[in-house]
Every structure is written in C-alpha cells, then in structure tokens.
Amino acid sequence: MALTGRAALIAALASVPVGVWDPSWTGILAVNTPLAVACACDFALAAPVRRLGLTRSGDASARLGETADVSLTVSNPSGRPLRARLRDAWPPSSWQPGTETAASRHSLTVPAGERRRVTTRLRPTRRGDRHADRVTIRSYGPLGLLTRQGTHRVPWTVRVLPPFTSRKHLPSKLSRLRELDGRTSVLTRGEGTEFDSLREYVPGDDTRSIDWRATARHSTVAVRTWRPERDRHILLVLDTGRTSAGRVGDAPRLDAAMDAALLLATLASRAGDRVDLLAYDRRVRALLQGRTAGDVLPSLVNAMATLEPELVETDARGLAATTLRSAPRRSLVVLFTTLDAAPIEEGLLPVLPQLTQRHTVLVASVADPHVSRMAQARGHTDAVYEAAAAAQAQSERRHIADQLRRHGVTVVDATPDELPPALADAYLELKAAGRL
C-alpha cells in the first residue's frame, strides 16, 4: 500500500542509512531522493506570497480602554490555494501585556482566485496614534514540508482617544446648571448677570433685587430674577511641561487633567459658553479655537489624543503671552498645572498679574492620593517618617494655593477621581456669582 502525505515523509526519513545522516536539510535531501521530490512538490504547490493582495478596513479610532477591530482582506490571484499563517504586527502598546501573540496571529485558507478576511482586535494601553507594522505571511504546501514567506506593508492608523471617564458626573452637573439657568422651580438669591423676568417677592429674597418701578405699577412687591450670561469665553490651558509627566496611580498627571478638562468643556458648551483649548510648554502643542457647541467635544478629544508630556521646564512667560493672544477679551482661563513650589513661585507668580488683570483665572491641579495615605500612616518608624514627609508636602501645596488666592485666583486641588466634579462645581459657582 502506497504511503502519502506526512506518512511518506516519515518513511523517507526512516530509510536514511545510519552513518549517512546529516542533520541539515541538504544532507537529508542529498541521500533521499523521495524526500527531495516531496519537498520540491510541496514547495511548488504552496501559493506565492508576493502576489497576494492585502487591504485594510475597520475602526480608525477608539477610546483608551476600549477595543478597535481592524480587518485585513487577503486576495489570492494565483491558481493555487493559500494555506497560511499570518502575523499582523502592531506596536506593543496596542494590546494588554501578554495578549499580543494570540491577537495578532491568524490561520487562513484562501481558495485560488478568492479572498478571505481576518480581524485583529486591538486594545491599546496608551493614548495617541497606533500605526500598523508589517504583515508577515507564511504559505504552506499541502504536505507542510516547506513554506514560502514574505511581508507586506498595509498602512493603517488607529487614533486612541482620552477615555473621558468623568462623563458619569455630567447629568448631576447639568441638573445644577438648569437650576442656575432658571429652568427649574428653585429660588435663587442674589444678583445674577443677565436679567430674566419679574416675579412676586417671597420672604428670603435679596431686597436689592426689588424692582420699585414694577412694584409701583402692581399691588405686590416685584423682584427681578437673573440668569447667568451665555456666550462667555473659556480657555482651557494644559501645561504639558515636565511636571505633567509625573504619574499619579497608573497614568500621568496630564491624563487626569484632560479628563477634568473634558467634563468642564462639555458642561460649559451646554451652558452656551464658547470653549477653546491651548496646550503649551515651551511652544504651542495644540490650539483649538472657534468650535461650535456640537463640535467641541469631538475636537477636544481628537486634539488631546496625541498630546504627550514634554520633559522640559514650562516657559511661564511664553505661556502667559500665548494665553493673552488666544483670549483677547475677558475670559475664564482654566490653567491645568502643578502646585509644586518651584514652578509656581519662580515661573507662574511673576507673570500672574498679566493674566488676572484681564481675565478670571482658575488653577486646577492634580493631587496624589498616595500622599494622603502616607499622611495617615502610623505604627512603625518608617510610617511615621512617611507621614511627616506627606504632611510637609501637603503644607507646601496649601501655602502655594494661598499665594495664588491672594492674587485673586480660584484654586481647585484634588485627586484624579475628585478633580473633574470639583472643577465643574467651581465653574458653576463662578457662573452663579456672575464672575464670568
């Protein structure tokens, strides 16, 4: 009975005389004609790799932490079926650690003249653009003895956007905004910034809001109601210098600042205010201006996606000058930066009067929750020293914050999870007080 396929290979290897064995394929083929013929036929029947046609389709963007599916269509124009293993290579940060091998390698069979599609599922671990690398294909013959191998360049880019995890706070902040805007039945005491309507006086209303002319025309006391002005200008300024590279938890401070900025921008655009973005260290890294309310959030996440901290000291004078050029009329300037003593005292404080003279300034800083945990540590000598160091660091931050407040700056200093809602509350308070 004749042997075929892999059985023929085993029989051929077994027939090689002892003492004539050569561990290399050259030696094996030189002494075994049936094996040489099988390998030659197997190689000839393997589909050529260079002639294959490859095209991509699929997701061009995804939020950090989510998946992106990129499909690769393989066309086989040859007259031989393609039996292959394929590796779709991407940068290591395109997958969770340890999952690259399973996600990037595919087995496929493409009959002659047909095409098949394989899908690579990415799960990026960093923001920014992820560019596809080479596609390596290994084509097998029917016996699997010899293979043809080649690579193709099939360009594709997936932009990994900021995750915007603080979106969960948006409904509660919008509810508060509706209260300020007079769209719910809530008594708002004090002066607003834009006249809304007249209503009857009720105990507890600010007497300064009484409209005496309207009262004279009616039998009851009438008071003016106010609502926050719309179409205010807000400039979000991201400090992308070296201090933004410090990691808080699993992410740089810059990422936490972006998350807070996205919540504030979404809330402000819903309030009818205009939102612009400036990212700066020693030069402008991103500048976004003149976007409509519906386009603000997509434009911001797209601009922020490729921002990375730069390991240089921020030029405070250049930042102030660029801010003044980007906001020519009175605005709310929200500066996302550190509260470390040296960058503030030597950099920001000398130029701060230039900003506060024209604009309302709010400084938002990301605090490290690990410092708070250290401050509460007790029980052994090392813990006590850590607690003392943490208390000193917290005292320095409070001192810097007090210095900024004396210059008329509103300061929000909170951990990454608490910063977005705290910043949104500070914006609403400024709006309710008519400071925008």
C-alpha positions as CSV (number, residue, x, y, z in Angstrom):
1,M,0.0,0.0,0.0
2,A,1.5,3.4,-1.1
3,L,2.2,6.0,1.6
4,T,1.1,9.6,1.0
5,G,1.5,13.0,2.7
6,R,3.3,13.2,6.1
7,A,3.5,9.3,6.2
8,A,5.7,9.4,3.1
9,L,8.0,11.9,4.8
10,I,8.3,9.7,7.9
11,A,9.0,6.6,5.8
12,A,11.6,8.5,3.8
13,L,13.4,9.7,6.9
14,A,13.4,6.2,8.3
15,S,15.0,4.9,5.1
16,V,18.1,7.1,5.5
17,P,21.0,4.7,6.3
18,V,22.7,5.0,9.7
19,G,26.1,6.8,9.4
20,V,24.9,8.8,6.4
21,W,22.6,11.0,8.4
22,D,23.1,14.8,8.1
23,P,21.1,17.0,10.5
24,S,20.7,19.6,7.8
25,W,18.0,19.5,5.1
26,T,20.8,19.5,2.5
27,G,22.2,16.3,3.8
28,I,18.8,14.7,4.1
29,L,17.8,15.6,0.6
30,A,21.1,14.5,-0.8
31,V,20.7,10.9,0.3
32,N,17.0,10.6,0.0
33,T,15.5,11.2,-3.5
34,P,11.8,10.5,-2.5
35,L,12.1,13.2,0.2
36,A,13.7,15.7,-2.1
37,V,10.9,15.1,-4.6
38,A,8.2,15.5,-1.9
39,C,9.7,18.8,-0.7
40,A,10.1,20.1,-4.2
41,C,6.4,19.3,-5.0
42,D,5.2,20.7,-1.7
43,F,7.1,24.0,-2.2
44,A,5.8,24.2,-5.8
45,L,2.2,23.8,-4.7
46,A,2.5,26.5,-1.9
47,A,0.7,29.7,-3.1
48,P,3.1,32.6,-3.8
49,V,3.2,35.3,-1.1
50,R,4.4,38.2,-3.1
51,R,1.4,38.2,-5.5
52,L,-1.2,38.3,-2.7
53,G,-3.4,41.4,-2.5
54,L,-4.0,42.9,1.0
55,T,-6.3,45.7,2.0
56,R,-7.5,47.1,5.4
57,S,-10.7,48.3,6.8
58,G,-12.3,48.8,10.2
59,D,-12.0,51.2,13.2
60,A,-9.9,54.3,12.8
61,S,-10.3,55.5,16.4
62,A,-11.2,54.1,19.8
63,R,-11.2,55.4,23.4
64,L,-8.5,54.3,25.7
65,G,-9.5,51.1,27.4
66,E,-11.9,50.1,24.6
67,T,-11.3,47.7,21.7
68,A,-10.7,48.5,18.0
69,D,-11.3,45.9,15.3
70,V,-9.1,46.2,12.1
71,S,-9.9,43.8,9.3
72,L,-7.3,42.6,6.7
73,T,-8.7,41.2,3.4
74,V,-6.3,38.8,1.7
75,S,-6.9,38.2,-2.1
76,N,-5.3,35.2,-3.7
77,P,-4.9,35.8,-7.5
78,S,-2.8,32.7,-8.1
79,G,-4.1,29.3,-9.3
80,R,-3.1,27.6,-6.1
81,P,-5.0,27.6,-2.8
82,L,-3.4,29.6,0.0
83,R,-2.8,27.7,3.3
84,A,-1.1,30.2,5.6
85,R,-0.3,31.6,9.0
86,L,-0.4,35.4,9.2
87,R,1.0,37.8,11.7
88,D,-0.5,41.3,11.7
89,A,2.1,43.3,13.6
90,W,1.3,46.5,15.6
91,P,3.2,48.4,18.4
92,P,3.3,46.6,21.7
93,S,1.1,49.2,23.4
94,S,-1.7,48.1,21.0
95,W,-2.6,45.2,23.4
96,Q,-2.7,44.3,27.0
97,P,0.5,42.7,28.1
98,G,0.7,39.0,27.3
99,T,-2.1,39.1,24.7
100,E,-0.2,40.1,21.6
101,T,0.6,36.6,20.3
102,A,-3.0,35.4,20.4
103,A,-4.5,38.6,19.0
104,S,-2.0,39.2,16.1
105,R,-1.7,35.7,14.6
106,H,-4.3,34.1,12.3
107,S,-4.6,30.9,10.3
108,L,-6.5,31.2,7.0
109,T,-7.2,29.3,3.8
110,V,-7.9,31.2,0.6
111,P,-9.0,29.2,-2.5
112,A,-7.5,30.2,-5.8
113,G,-9.0,33.4,-7.2
114,E,-10.9,34.2,-4.0
115,R,-10.4,36.4,-0.9
116,R,-10.8,36.0,2.8
117,R,-10.9,38.4,5.7
118,V,-9.3,38.2,9.2
119,T,-9.8,40.6,12.0
120,T,-7.2,41.8,14.5
121,R,-8.7,43.2,17.8
122,L,-6.6,45.9,19.4
123,R,-6.9,47.0,23.0
124,P,-4.5,49.9,23.3
125,T,-2.9,50.8,26.7
126,R,-1.8,54.3,25.8
127,R,-3.3,57.4,24.0
128,G,-2.0,58.5,20.6
129,D,-1.8,57.1,17.1
130,R,-1.0,53.4,16.6
131,H,0.4,52.6,13.2
132,A,0.2,49.2,11.6
133,D,3.5,47.5,11.0
134,R,4.3,44.7,8.6
135,V,2.0,41.8,7.7
136,T,4.1,38.6,7.6
137,I,2.5,35.6,5.7
138,R,3.9,32.1,5.7
139,S,2.4,30.0,2.9
140,Y,2.4,26.2,3.3
141,G,2.2,23.4,0.8
142,P,-0.3,20.6,1.1
143,L,2.3,18.4,3.0
144,G,3.5,21.2,5.2
145,L,7.2,20.4,4.5
146,L,8.4,23.7,3.1
147,T,6.9,27.2,3.1
148,R,7.1,30.4,1.3
149,Q,7.3,33.6,3.5
150,G,7.1,37.2,2.7
151,T,6.0,40.6,4.2
152,H,3.6,43.3,3.0
153,R,3.2,46.9,4.1
154,V,-0.5,47.7,4.6
155,P,-0.8,51.1,6.2
156,W,-3.5,51.8,8.8
157,T,-3.7,54.1,11.8
158,V,-5.9,53.8,14.9
159,R,-6.1,57.0,17.0
160,V,-6.5,56.2,20.7
161,L,-8.6,59.0,22.3
162,P,-8.8,60.0,26.0
163,P,-11.3,57.8,27.9
164,F,-13.5,60.6,29.4
165,T,-14.3,58.6,32.5
166,S,-15.7,61.7,34.3
167,R,-18.7,61.6,31.9
168,K,-20.6,59.9,34.7
169,H,-20.7,63.2,36.6
170,L,-22.3,65.1,33.7
171,P,-26.0,64.5,34.5
172,S,-25.7,65.9,38.0
173,K,-23.8,69.0,36.9
174,L,-26.3,69.6,34.1
175,S,-29.1,69.5,36.7
176,R,-27.3,72.1,38.7
177,L,-26.8,74.2,35.6
178,R,-30.5,74.1,34.8
179,E,-31.2,75.4,38.3
180,L,-28.9,78.3,37.7
181,D,-30.4,78.9,34.3
182,G,-33.9,79.2,35.8
183,R,-35.4,76.1,34.1
184,T,-36.4,74.5,37.4
185,S,-38.5,75.9,40.2
186,V,-35.7,77.0,42.5
187,L,-35.4,80.3,44.3
188,T,-32.0,81.9,43.5
189,R,-31.0,84.6,45.8
190,G,-28.7,87.5,45.0
191,E,-27.7,89.1,41.7
192,G,-27.1,87.2,38.6
193,T,-25.6,88.6,35.4
194,E,-28.4,88.8,32.9
195,F,-32.0,90.0,33.5
196,D,-34.5,87.2,33.1
197,S,-38.0,88.1,34.4
198,L,-40.1,89.6,37.3
199,R,-41.8,87.6,40.0
200,E,-43.6,88.3,43.3
201,Y,-41.4,88.8,46.3
202,V,-41.2,86.0,48.8
203,P,-39.5,86.1,52.3
204,G,-35.8,85.5,51.9
205,D,-35.3,87.3,48.6
206,D,-32.5,89.8,48.4
207,T,-34.1,93.3,48.9
208,R,-31.6,94.7,46.4
209,S,-33.4,92.8,43.6
210,I,-36.7,94.6,44.2
211,D,-37.9,96.4,41.1
212,W,-39.5,99.5,42.6
213,R,-41.0,100.8,39.3
214,A,-42.7,97.5,38.7
215,T,-43.9,97.4,42.3
216,A,-45.5,100.8,41.9
217,R,-47.5,99.5,39.0
218,H,-48.8,96.5,40.9
219,S,-50.3,95.8,44.2
220,T,-47.5,93.4,45.2
221,V,-43.7,93.7,45.6
222,A,-41.9,92.6,42.4
223,V,-38.4,91.3,42.3
224,R,-36.0,90.8,39.3
225,T,-34.7,87.3,38.6
226,W,-31.4,86.8,36.9
227,R,-29.8,84.1,35.0
228,P,-26.1,83.5,34.2
229,E,-24.9,85.2,31.0
230,R,-24.4,83.0,27.9
231,D,-21.7,83.1,25.3
232,R,-18.9,83.6,27.8
233,H,-15.4,82.6,26.7
234,I,-13.5,79.8,28.4
235,L,-9.9,79.0,27.6
236,L,-8.5,75.6,28.8
237,V,-4.8,75.8,29.2
238,L,-2.9,72.5,29.6
239,D,0.6,72.7,30.9
240,T,2.5,69.9,29.1
241,G,5.8,70.6,30.7
242,R,7.8,68.1,32.8
243,T,5.6,68.3,35.8
244,S,2.7,66.9,33.8
245,A,4.7,63.7,33.2
246,G,4.6,62.7,36.9
247,R,2.5,59.6,37.4
248,V,-0.5,59.6,39.7
249,G,-1.7,56.0,40.0
250,D,-1.4,54.3,36.6
251,A,-1.5,57.5,34.5
252,P,0.4,60.7,34.0
253,R,-0.9,63.9,35.6
254,L,-1.6,65.2,32.1
255,D,-4.2,62.4,31.5
256,A,-6.1,63.3,34.7
257,A,-6.1,67.0,33.7
258,M,-7.5,66.1,30.3
259,D,-10.4,64.1,31.9
260,A,-11.3,67.1,34.1
261,A,-11.0,69.5,31.1
262,L,-13.4,67.3,29.0
263,L,-16.1,67.4,31.7
264,L,-15.7,71.2,32.1
265,A,-15.8,71.7,28.3
266,T,-18.9,69.6,27.9
267,L,-20.7,71.4,30.7
268,A,-19.7,74.8,29.5
269,S,-20.8,74.2,25.9
270,R,-24.2,73.0,27.2
271,A,-24.4,76.3,29.1
272,G,-23.9,78.2,25.9
273,D,-20.3,79.3,26.5
274,R,-17.5,79.1,24.0
275,V,-14.6,76.7,24.8
276,D,-11.1,76.9,23.4
277,L,-8.0,74.8,24.1
278,L,-4.3,75.7,24.4
279,A,-1.6,73.1,25.2
280,Y,1.8,74.7,25.9
281,D,5.2,74.1,27.5
282,R,8.0,75.9,25.5
283,R,5.9,76.1,22.4
284,V,2.3,75.6,21.4
285,R,1.5,71.8,21.3
286,A,-2.2,72.3,20.4
287,L,-4.5,75.2,19.8
288,L,-8.2,74.7,19.2
289,Q,-10.4,77.8,18.7
290,G,-13.8,78.7,17.3
291,R,-15.6,75.3,17.6
292,T,-19.4,75.2,17.7
293,A,-21.1,73.6,20.8
294,G,-21.8,70.4,18.9
295,D,-18.2,70.1,17.7
296,V,-16.4,71.0,20.9
297,L,-16.1,67.5,22.5
298,P,-15.0,65.6,19.3
299,S,-12.5,68.3,18.5
300,L,-11.1,68.3,22.0
301,V,-10.6,64.5,22.3
302,N,-9.0,64.4,18.9
303,A,-6.6,67.2,19.8
304,M,-5.8,65.7,23.2
305,A,-5.2,62.2,21.8
306,T,-1.6,62.9,20.6
307,L,-0.5,65.2,23.4
308,E,2.4,63.8,25.5
309,P,4.2,65.4,28.4
310,E,7.5,67.1,27.4
311,L,10.5,66.7,29.7
312,V,11.3,70.4,29.7
313,E,10.6,73.3,32.1
314,T,7.5,75.2,31.1
315,D,8.1,78.7,29.9
316,A,5.7,80.7,32.1
317,R,6.2,84.0,30.3
318,G,5.6,82.4,26.9
319,L,2.5,80.6,28.3
320,A,1.1,83.9,29.7
321,A,1.8,85.7,26.4
322,T,0.2,83.0,24.3
323,T,-2.8,82.9,26.6
324,L,-3.3,86.6,26.2
325,R,-3.1,86.3,22.4
326,S,-5.6,83.4,22.4
327,A,-8.1,85.2,24.7
328,P,-8.1,88.9,23.6
329,R,-11.2,89.8,25.6
330,R,-12.2,88.9,29.1
331,S,-12.5,85.2,29.6
332,L,-12.3,82.4,32.2
333,V,-8.8,81.0,31.9
334,V,-8.5,77.5,33.4
335,L,-4.9,76.6,33.9
336,F,-4.1,72.9,34.5
337,T,-0.7,72.8,36.2
338,T,1.1,71.7,39.3
339,L,1.1,73.3,42.8
340,D,4.8,72.5,43.3
341,A,6.6,75.4,44.9
342,A,9.4,76.0,42.4
343,P,7.4,76.1,39.1
344,I,4.8,78.4,40.8
345,E,7.0,80.8,42.7
346,E,9.7,81.1,40.0
347,G,7.5,80.7,37.0
348,L,3.8,81.5,37.3
349,L,3.6,84.0,40.1
350,P,5.8,86.7,38.4
351,V,3.5,86.7,35.3
352,L,0.2,86.1,37.0
353,P,-0.8,89.8,37.3
354,Q,-0.8,89.9,33.5
355,L,-3.5,87.3,33.4
356,T,-5.6,88.3,36.4
357,Q,-5.7,91.9,35.2
358,R,-7.7,90.9,32.2
359,H,-9.2,87.5,32.9
360,T,-10.7,85.4,35.6
361,V,-8.1,82.7,36.4
362,L,-8.8,79.3,37.8
363,V,-5.9,76.9,38.6
364,A,-6.6,73.2,38.6
365,S,-4.0,70.8,40.0
366,V,-3.9,67.0,40.3
367,A,-3.1,65.8,43.8
368,D,-1.6,62.4,44.5
369,P,-3.9,60.3,46.7
370,H,-0.8,58.3,47.8
371,V,0.4,61.4,49.7
372,S,-2.9,61.4,51.7
373,R,-2.5,57.8,52.6
374,M,1.1,58.4,53.7
375,A,0.0,61.2,55.9
376,Q,-2.3,58.8,57.8
377,A,0.3,56.1,58.2
378,R,1.3,55.1,61.8
379,G,2.6,52.0,63.6
380,H,6.3,51.9,62.9
381,T,9.3,54.2,62.4
382,D,9.2,54.2,58.6
383,A,5.5,55.0,58.6
384,V,6.0,57.9,60.9
385,Y,8.7,59.4,58.7
386,E,6.5,58.9,55.6
387,A,3.6,60.7,57.4
388,A,5.9,63.6,58.3
389,A,7.1,63.9,54.7
390,A,3.5,63.8,53.4
391,A,2.4,66.4,55.9
392,Q,5.2,68.7,54.8
393,A,4.2,68.2,51.1
394,Q,0.6,69.0,51.9
395,S,1.5,72.1,53.8
396,E,3.6,73.3,50.9
397,R,0.7,72.8,48.5
398,R,-1.7,74.7,50.8
399,H,0.9,77.5,51.0
400,I,1.1,77.8,47.2
401,A,-2.6,77.7,46.9
402,D,-3.0,80.5,49.4
403,Q,-0.5,82.6,47.5
404,L,-2.5,82.1,44.3
405,R,-5.7,83.0,46.1
406,R,-4.2,86.3,47.3
407,H,-3.7,87.2,43.6
408,G,-7.4,86.6,43.0
409,V,-7.1,83.1,41.6
410,T,-9.6,80.3,42.2
411,V,-7.7,77.1,43.1
412,V,-9.0,73.6,42.8
413,D,-6.6,70.9,44.1
414,A,-8.0,67.4,44.1
415,T,-7.1,63.8,43.3
416,P,-7.7,62.4,39.8
417,D,-11.2,61.0,40.7
418,E,-12.3,64.1,42.5
419,L,-10.8,66.8,40.3
420,P,-13.4,66.7,37.4
421,P,-16.5,67.2,39.6
422,A,-14.7,69.7,41.9
423,L,-13.7,71.7,38.8
424,A,-17.2,71.6,37.4
425,D,-18.6,72.9,40.7
426,A,-16.1,75.7,40.8
427,Y,-17.2,76.8,37.3
428,L,-20.8,76.7,38.3
429,E,-20.1,78.8,41.4
430,L,-18.3,81.4,39.3
431,K,-21.2,81.4,36.9
432,A,-23.7,81.8,39.7
433,A,-21.7,84.7,41.2
434,G,-21.6,86.5,37.9
435,R,-17.8,86.4,37.7
436,L,-17.8,85.1,34.1
